[in-house]
Amino acid sequence: MLKTPPKTILVTGATGFIGAHLVQELTARGDRVRALSRTGGPHAENAAAGPAVEYLAGDVTDIDSLHRAVTGCDQVFHLAGYAKNWARDAGTFRRHNVGGLQNVLDAARAADVERVVWTSTVMTFGPTPPGVVCDETYDRSDTPCHTEYEKSKIAGERIAARYAREGLPVVTVNPTRVFGPGRLSEGNALSKIIDDYSRGRSRALLNAGRNVGNYVLVDDVVQGHLLAMDRGRSGERYILGGENLSLKQFHQLIDEVSGQSHWQLTVRWPGALGFAYLQVGCAKLFGRHPTISPNWVRTFMLDWAYSSKKAEDELGYRPTPVKEAVRMTYEWLRERSARTAPATRRQPVLGKALISQPFGSQPRNDERSH
């Protein structure tokens, strides 16, 4: 990592899974951080504290709060957004992931910051053909978007590119499926899967776990953000990933690391879709957020195999081998379990299996990062 003088840096989505790790890393290297969150304070389980962190109440849909937060800052990391699998009002995705981004960029330009790094998602590049590993040059023009989240992030990338052309230094990073030590929120669903599966729960695999995704440790994604700020080219996108594995292979790594073998239940797409429709129906009737939606089932039935070679070549990005990342997470989960009694309500097993594949962004509601 390049050594730079201490800076004052705004982080939106500072209490999310990636955001909290980023705040910790920034303060560890001596920077001063303004951490923006809807509550104006840290989450108890992933708090970065100390005189170098100033927590501010604000929202990316509130332009005045953004102007107050960014005044006097040198740089901006924009991670906040809406990354949940469903919203009663589909416009929620666009308000936060498009309108919110534009508000952040307007505030950053008015404050004359040096640079903005924005967290998008690998999903904007689209699903990959079977057996093919793609990169930032992949043309998804013939591939439909299944989710409102995906559509909103694509629209956001067009806005980021426009601001970069107009002279605001903006670099976009596109994380893949992020996991690792940290609060077991919706933004860290893969770590929840590691925990549950290693305990003999959550054994359902959609489509027998055949579909491929790219898995990456949260610490590597944080380093990728820092490298993008220091070395990234304005207007460019950088995939921050690790290794491409099928979901079944990922579960096999958990078996290897834990030293245990677990049987697995194959869930075919008709059953998964039926479960998802039921979940959304209950959400509409009773207000409880669904663990999965039909469009996300369709998304998970596709491959998302990508390379981070551009980030490796241009930024010096070096991801941790996935087996080692799984081992680190598993050991952290064991230590956490020894410290705390289980107090969380169990989700339906099928729902857990289906939401185990997040794509980079962090959920809102102050898991929110973006």
Residue pairs with C-beta under 8 A, 6 or more apart in sequence:
1 29
1 223
1 226
1 227
1 230
2 230
2 231
4 230
6 30
6 31
6 32
7 31
7 32
7 74
7 75
8 31
8 32
8 33
8 34
8 72
8 73
8 74
9 26
9 31
9 32
9 33
9 34
9 73
9 74
9 75
9 76
9 77
10 33
10 34
10 36
10 69
10 70
10 73
10 75
10 76
10 77
10 113
11 19
11 22
11 23
11 26
11 33
11 34
11 35
11 36
11 76
11 77
11 79
12 19
12 36
12 58
12 60
12 76
12 77
12 78
12 79
12 80
12 104
12 369
12 370
13 19
13 36
13 37
13 78
13 79
13 80
13 81
13 119
13 362
13 368
13 369
13 370
14 20
14 22
14 23
14 33
14 35
14 36
14 37
14 42
14 48
14 55
14 79
14 369
15 35
15 37
15 39
15 42
15 43
15 46
15 366
15 367
15 368
15 369
16 79
16 80
16 185
16 187
16 362
16 363
16 366
16 367
16 368
16 369
16 370
17 46
17 178
17 182
17 183
17 185
17 187
17 188
17 218
17 362
17 367
17 369
18 79
18 119
18 175
18 178
18 187
18 218
18 221
18 222
18 225
18 362
18 369
19 35
19 77
19 79
19 80
19 362
19 369
20 42
20 43
20 46
20 47
20 48
20 182
20 183
21 46
21 180
21 182
21 218
21 219
21 221
21 222
22 77
22 79
22 222
22 225
22 226
23 33
23 35
23 48
23 53
24 48
25 222
25 223
25 226
26 33
26 226
27 33
27 48
27 50
27 52
27 53
30 52
31 52
32 52
32 54
33 48
33 52
33 53
33 54
34 54
34 56
34 69
34 70
34 73
35 42
35 48
35 53
35 54
35 55
35 56
36 56
36 58
36 65
36 66
36 69
36 80
37 55
37 56
37 57
37 58
37 366
37 368
38 57
38 58
38 59
38 365
38 366
38 368
39 57
39 366
40 55
40 56
40 57
40 58
41 55
42 48
42 49
42 53
42 55
43 183
43 366
45 183
46 182
46 183
56 65
56 68
56 69
57 65
58 65
58 66
58 68
58 69
59 65
59 100
60 66
60 78
60 80
60 81
60 96
60 99
60 100
60 101
60 103
60 104
60 370
61 95
61 96
61 99
61 100
61 103
62 103
63 103
63 106
63 107
66 103
66 104
66 106
66 107
67 107
67 110
67 111
69 107
70 76
70 107
70 108
70 110
70 111
70 113
71 111
72 111
73 111
73 113
74 113
74 114
75 113
75 114
75 115
75 116
75 117
75 229
76 104
76 108
76 113
76 115
76 116
76 117
77 116
77 117
77 119
77 225
77 229
78 101
78 104
78 116
78 117
78 118
78 119
78 370
79 119
79 361
79 362
79 369
79 370
80 96
80 100
80 362
80 364
80 368
80 369
80 370
81 96
81 97
81 100
81 101
81 119
81 153
81 361
81 362
81 364
81 368
81 369
81 370
82 92
82 93
82 95
82 96
82 97
82 149
82 152
82 363
82 364
82 368
82 370
83 121
83 149
83 187
83 358
83 361
83 362
83 363
83 364
83 368
83 369
83 370
84 149
84 186
84 289
84 363
84 364
84 365
85 147
85 149
85 290
85 291
85 292
85 293
85 296
85 355
86 280
86 283
86 289
86 290
86 293
87 93
87 148
88 283
88 284
90 148
93 148
93 149
93 151
93 152
94 148
94 151
94 152
94 155
96 152
96 364
96 370
97 149
97 152
97 153
97 155
97 156
97 370
98 152
98 155
98 156
98 159
100 370
101 118
101 156
101 159
101 160
102 159
104 116
104 118
105 116
105 159
105 160
105 163
105 168
105 170
108 116
108 168
109 163
109 168
114 169
115 169
115 170
115 171
115 229
115 234
116 168
116 169
116 170
116 171
117 170
117 171
117 172
117 173
117 225
117 228
117 229
117 232
118 156
118 160
118 170
118 171
118 172
118 173
119 173
119 175
119 225
119 360
119 361
119 362
119 369
119 370
120 153
120 156
120 157
120 160
120 172
120 173
120 174
120 237
120 360
120 361
121 149
121 150
121 153
121 174
121 175
121 359
121 360
121 361
122 174
122 175
122 176
122 214
122 239
122 241
122 304
122 306
122 359
122 360
123 147
123 149
123 150
123 153
123 299
123 304
123 359
123 360
124 150
124 153
124 154
124 157
124 174
124 237
125 134
125 136
125 138
125 140
125 174
125 239
125 306
126 138
126 140
126 143
127 140
127 143
127 299
127 302
127 303
127 304
128 134
128 138
128 212
128 302
128 303
128 304
128 305
128 306
129 303
130 303
132 305
133 244
133 305
133 306
133 307
134 305
134 306
134 307
135 239
135 306
135 307
135 309
135 310
136 174
136 236
136 237
136 238
136 239
136 310
145 151
145 154
146 295
146 296
146 298
146 299
147 293
147 295
147 296
147 299
148 295
149 361
150 299
153 361
157 172
157 237
160 170
160 172
161 170
161 235
163 170
164 170
164 234
164 235
165 235
168 234
169 234
170 234
170 235
171 228
171 229
171 232
171 233
171 234
171 235
171 236
171 238
172 236
172 237
172 238
173 221
173 224
173 225
173 228
173 232
173 237
173 238
173 240
173 311
174 237
174 238
174 239
174 240
174 360
175 216
175 221
175 224
175 240
175 241
175 359
175 360
175 361
176 213
176 214
176 215
176 216
176 239
176 240
176 241
176 242
176 304
176 306
176 359
176 360
177 190
177 213
177 214
177 215
177 216
177 304
177 357
177 358
177 359
177 360
178 187
178 188
178 190
178 216
178 217
178 218
178 221
178 358
178 360
179 188
179 189
179 190
179 191
179 194
179 215
179 216
179 217
179 218
179 325
179 329
180 188
180 191
180 217
180 218
180 219
180 325
180 328
180 329
180 332
181 191
181 218
181 328
181 329
181 332
181 333
182 188
182 191
182 218
183 367
184 191
184 192
184 195
184 344
185 363
185 367
186 355
186 358
186 363
186 367
187 358
187 361
187 362
187 363
187 367
187 369
188 218
188 358
189 352
189 355
189 356
189 357
189 358
190 215
190 356
190 357
190 358
191 329
191 333
192 352
192 356
193 202
193 352
193 353
193 356
194 254
194 326
194 329
194 330
194 333
195 333
195 337
196 202
196 352
197 203
197 251
197 254
197 262
198 254
198 258
198 260
198 262
198 330
198 333
200 260
200 262
201 346
201 349
201 352
202 349
202 352
202 353
202 356
203 262
203 263
203 264
203 265
203 349
203 353
204 264
204 265
204 266
204 267
204 349
204 350
204 352
204 353
204 354
205 247
205 248
205 251
205 264
205 265
205 266
205 267
205 353
206 247
206 267
206 269
206 272
206 297
206 300
206 301
206 353
206 354
207 266
207 267
207 268
207 269
207 300
207 301
208 248
208 266
209 246
209 247
209 248
209 249
209 250
209 251
209 264
209 266
210 246
210 247
210 248
211 246
211 247
211 300
211 301
211 302
211 303
211 304
212 244
212 245
212 246
212 303
212 304
212 305
213 244
213 245
213 246
213 247
213 250
213 303
213 304
213 305
213 357
214 241
214 242
214 243
214 244
214 245
214 304
214 305
214 306
215 241
215 242
215 243
215 245
215 250
215 322
215 325
216 240
216 241
216 242
216 243
216 319
216 322
216 325
217 242
217 319
217 320
217 322
217 325
217 328
217 329
219 320
220 240
220 242
220 317
220 318
220 319
220 320
220 325
221 240
221 360
223 317
223 318
224 238
224 240
224 311
224 315
224 317
225 240
227 311
227 315
227 316
227 317
228 238
228 311
228 315
231 314
231 315
231 316
232 238
232 314
232 315
233 314
236 314
238 308
238 310
238 311
238 314
238 315
238 317
239 306
239 307
239 308
239 310
239 311
240 308
240 311
240 317
240 319
240 360
241 306
241 307
241 308
241 319
242 308
242 319
242 320
242 321
242 322
242 325
243 319
243 321
243 322
244 305
244 306
245 253
245 322
247 356
247 357
248 264
250 322
250 326
251 262
251 264
253 322
253 323
253 326
254 326
254 330
255 261
255 262
256 323
257 323
257 326
257 327
257 330
258 330
267 350
267 353
267 354
269 297
269 301
271 350
272 292
272 297
272 350
272 354
273 294
273 297
273 298
275 292
275 348
275 350
275 351
275 354
276 290
276 292
276 293
276 294
276 296
276 297
276 354
277 294
279 290
279 291
279 292
279 293
279 351
280 290
280 293
280 294
282 288
282 290
283 289
283 290
290 351
291 347
291 348
291 351
291 352
291 354
291 355
292 350
292 351
292 354
292 355
296 354
296 355
297 354
300 354
300 357
304 359
308 317
308 319
311 317
312 318
320 328
361 369
361 370
362 368
362 369
362 370
363 369
364 370
